Amino acid sequence: MSDYDLVVLGGGPGGYAAALYAASAGLSVAMVEKEKVGGTCLHRGCIPAKALLHAAEVFRTVSDAGAHGVKLPAGVEPEPDWPAANQRKAGIVNQLHKGLSGLLKRRKVTVVNGHGRLTADGAVSVDGQSLRGHATILCTGSVPRAIPGMEIDGRTVVTSDQSTNSDADRLPERVAVIGGGVIGAEFASVYTDLGVSTTLLEALPHGVLPIGPDRDVADVLSQSLKKRGTSIHADARVGTLEHADSGVVVPFETARGSEKLEVDQVLVSIGRRPVTEEIGAEEAGVRIDERGFVDVDQATMQTSRPGVYAVGDCVATPGLAHVAYAEAVVAVDHVLGEQPVPVDYGKVPWVVYTHPEVAWSGMTEAEARTAGYDVVVHKHAFAGNGRAMILGETDGLVKVVAQRDGPVLGFHLVGPWASELLHEGYLAVNWEALPADVGHLIHAHPSLSEAVGETMITFSGRSLHG
């Protein structure tokens, strides 16, 4: 039996954030991880996926070099080097893993390798070893959801986890992406830009990002993908896959009728489910809801068992690494006897790293109107922005949703570096700033962020360039 102030079950973003934050507050911490610290985000999700998206961006830029005054040798056409892209991705992941492992060691966090589970007496059992903490934090993560009857073989039918860890020597020539949410849209963007014949099949009425961002913003991404060659089918019901010597046949139905599509690979990207089975929850008195999520008090992240907390993908909150970080801080602050500031889940920052990028915080226009607000909306396109023109990336817009004579309710944008432009709007939403508060601030010229300032100014009834 080993005693600690805190035992953390799971070494993904929520887990290692809790361990590092608690250790920095002087607590003794043990963290249990059955694979590698860093979790899905570092090894199979956020980091490797964005590395592949950047590879696609570089390929797209090189392919368009002539328009920027850069000549390629006569007769030379750029082509994707999939093994090299994956090798660079793996190098980034390995470097970050080493850095995280070193940081945990410097903070004196005891990392225990193995499968951990709660016990009835409140301890955590790891392969016969028992760890007891004054508090325990569960962060057991998530795995890709599957479609009944659609067997994942890791070669012709894959999940996003497998796509980011591909050891294939070349890209598939034809891909069907099932699911147009964040994961599906990002992979469709990668494959399309690298020259793969890409078909996106989404069951909901809007084919790209059907849930989440404002429709005006999501539609810009949809149009951009189509313009670059992605075939998008909304309201698509996929049938049982048929395997053939030449590939995989994907039958699907839309309002136009039944169709069949033959591809080399099918990527199933219909979301993720929590990993809460076999963690000893029932024996420990930790309540799991009907969807498999750990039930928590979101003000403290405490479960139905006092002293046991849960954060990250195993709870029914936005499945984002930075949300897991924030929840870890809430849980540890409560362990320390402080008054934590709960996460405001309606205002967290969201980013989709497609081309063009999509980002948002707060309410969509439709959500604000449904909530009963008297809404004022202004938009500013990147088409006339000098910096966007210099970059050659003019697809996109900034959209601000505000209460009439009141604060900013939602901030939505699509375009170049939306991921980095988001945070000014995120602060405005969370601080309940008036559009005029932001509009009075100076935005550097030429910059992409000018589009934010120009949008805020228009709420005054006046404008500069718009």
NORLINQUI-V688686 format. One record per run of one state. SS is the DSSP state (H for helix, E for strand, L for the rest). FROM is the first residue (numbers start at 1). LEN is the number of residues. If there is no record, write none. Layout:
SS;FROM;LEN / SS;FROM;LEN
This chain:
L;1;1 / E;2;8 / L;10;3 / H;13;12 / L;25;4 / E;29;5 / L;34;5 / H;39;5 / L;44;2 / H;46;18 / L;64;1 / H;65;4 / L;69;13 / H;82;25 / L;107;3 / E;110;4 / L;114;2 / E;116;3 / L;119;5 / E;124;3 / L;127;2 / E;129;10 / L;139;3 / E;142;3 / L;145;12 / E;157;3 / H;160;4 / L;164;10 / E;174;5 / L;179;3 / H;182;12 / L;194;3 / E;197;5 / L;202;13 / H;215;14 / L;229;2 / E;231;3 / L;234;3 / E;237;2 / L;239;3 / E;242;3 / L;245;2 / E;247;8 / L;255;2 / E;257;7 / L;264;1 / E;265;4 / L;269;3 / E;272;3 / L;275;6 / H;281;4 / L;285;3 / E;288;1 / L;289;5 / E;294;1 / L;295;2 / E;297;1 / L;298;4 / E;302;1 / L;303;5 / E;308;3 / L;311;1 / H;312;3 / L;315;6 / H;321;15 / L;336;9 / H;345;3 / L;348;2 / E;350;3 / L;353;4 / E;357;6 / L;363;2 / H;365;6 / L;371;4 / E;375;7 / H;382;3 / L;385;1 / H;386;6 / L;392;5 / E;397;7 / L;404;3 / E;407;9 / L;416;2 / H;418;13 / L;431;3 / E;434;1 / H;435;5 / L;440;10 / H;450;11 / L;461;6
